[in-house]
Amino acid sequence: MAVERTLSIIKPDATRRNLTGQIIAKFETAGLRVVAQKRMQLSQAQAEAFYSVHKARPFFGSLVSFMVSGPVVVQVLEGENAIAKNREVMGATDPSKAAPGTVRKDFAESIEANSVHGSDAPETAANEIHFFFSDLEIVG
């Protein structure tokens, strides 16, 4: 098994409801370690750039609006197979299809307001991590 890093975002619906600590506890209990973290308010330009892969999709505008609607917590998680482990802990994008005990089953309000984002592949993780963090900010 390989030690990996992945990006995690705790979304505005979760920060608004003060769920940050409970969500981080789920990641840590699963064996992931927070090696970088910051709370921030995304600008329109940052949200559009981060989600640019979805620009042609009909939900792009509402996704960007949602992501700038309140603070987010961006973090780098590290651990054995961190990308897959993070996705397992998050649960299915649609909270009604997420497994019991996952972040989205326990905390999501809807498919869009689903409390967390996580990288889906090593290349994506590397790009997403460097979107928010410099190498000096990641302390493993």
Buried (B, 14 or more C-beta within 10 A) or exposed (E): EEEBBBBBBBBBBBBEEEBBEBBBEBBBEBBBBBBBBEEEEBEEEBBBEBBEEBEEEEEBEEBBEBBBBBBBBBBBBBBEBBBBBBBEBBBBBEBEEBEEEBBBBBBBBEBBBBBBBBBBEBEBBBBBBEEBBEEEEBEE
